[in-house]
């Protein structure tokens, strides 16, 4: 593992940061305010701190748009930092998805 991977793993260890990444993956890009709407228990400055950690880990980038910063996932950096680790699970995921597909397409009941 390299330094970028270590920083990325530390950044995604936090569930709030993982949720922020989920939102950015779903929406493409968001401002701090748009993200803060999804976290009623956090203030915008808390979201900003999480985004700073994700940016420091190289997982997100931002662009100024007027008075706002728009954040998005840096797909290339994300792939470089986490891709080799994620690929370790490709066979497992493919087998699980194939099993699920077979189960859905069959008339059999789910195994107990």
C-alpha positions in Angstrom: 0.0 0.0 0.0 1.2 3.5 -0.7 0.8 6.9 1.1 -2.1 7.9 -1.1 -3.9 4.6 -0.2 -3.2 5.1 3.5 -4.7 8.6 3.4 -7.7 7.4 1.4 -8.4 4.6 3.9 -8.1 6.9 6.8 -10.5 9.4 5.1 -13.2 6.7 4.3 -13.0 5.2 7.8 -15.4 7.8 8.9 -19.1 7.0 8.1 -20.0 10.7 7.5 -17.3 10.9 4.8 -18.5 7.7 3.2 -22.0 9.1 3.1 -20.6 12.3 1.5 -18.9 10.2 -1.1 -22.1 8.3 -1.7 -24.0 11.6 -2.2 -21.3 13.0 -4.6 -21.3 9.7 -6.5 -25.1 9.9 -6.9 -25.3 13.6 -7.7 -22.1 14.3 -9.5 -21.2 17.4 -7.6 -22.6 19.4 -4.6 -21.9 22.5 -2.6 -21.3 22.4 1.2 -24.9 23.7 1.7 -26.4 21.0 -0.5 -24.5 18.3 1.4 -25.3 19.9 4.8 -29.1 19.5 4.0 -28.5 15.7 4.1 -27.0 15.9 7.6 -29.4 17.6 9.9 -27.3 16.9 12.9 -24.2 18.7 11.5 -23.5 22.3 10.7 -22.1 23.4 7.4 -18.6 23.9 9.0 -18.6 20.3 10.1 -19.3 19.2 6.5 -16.5 21.5 5.4 -14.1 19.8 7.7 -15.1 16.4 6.3 -14.6 17.7 2.8 -11.2 19.1 3.7 -10.2 15.6 4.9 -11.5 14.0 1.7 -9.7 16.6 -0.4 -6.5 16.2 1.5 -6.7 12.4 0.8 -7.2 13.3 -2.9 -10.6 11.7 -3.1 -12.5 14.9 -4.0 -11.8 18.1 -5.8 -13.6 21.5 -5.8 -14.2 24.3 -8.1 -15.3 27.8 -7.2 -18.7 28.8 -8.6 -19.5 32.3 -7.5 -19.5 32.3 -3.7 -19.7 28.5 -3.5 -17.3 25.6 -3.9 -18.7 22.7 -5.8 -17.2 19.4 -4.8 -17.0 16.2 -6.9 -15.2 12.9 -6.6 -11.8 12.8 -8.4 -12.4 9.5 -10.1 -8.8 9.0 -11.3 -7.3 9.7 -7.8 -10.0 7.5 -6.2 -9.1 4.7 -8.6 -5.4 5.1 -7.9 -5.8 5.2 -4.2 -8.4 2.4 -3.7 -8.6 0.5 -7.0 -6.1 -2.2 -6.3 -7.7 -2.9 -2.9 -11.2 -3.0 -4.4 -10.1 -5.3 -7.2 -9.2 -8.0 -4.6 -12.9 -8.5 -4.1 -14.0 -8.7 -7.8 -14.3 -12.5 -7.8 -16.3 -12.5 -4.6 -18.7 -9.8 -5.9 -19.1 -11.5 -9.2 -19.9 -14.8 -7.6 -22.4 -13.2 -5.2 -24.1 -11.3 -8.0 -24.3 -14.4 -10.1 -25.8 -16.3 -7.2 -28.3 -13.5 -6.6 -29.2 -13.4 -10.3 -29.7 -17.2 -10.4 -31.9 -17.0 -7.3 -34.1 -14.2 -8.7 -34.5 -15.9 -12.0 -35.4 -19.2 -10.5 -38.7 -20.3 -9.0 -37.0 -21.8 -6.0 -37.3 -20.3 -2.5 -34.3 -18.6 -1.0 -32.0 -21.0 1.0 -32.5 -20.8 4.8 
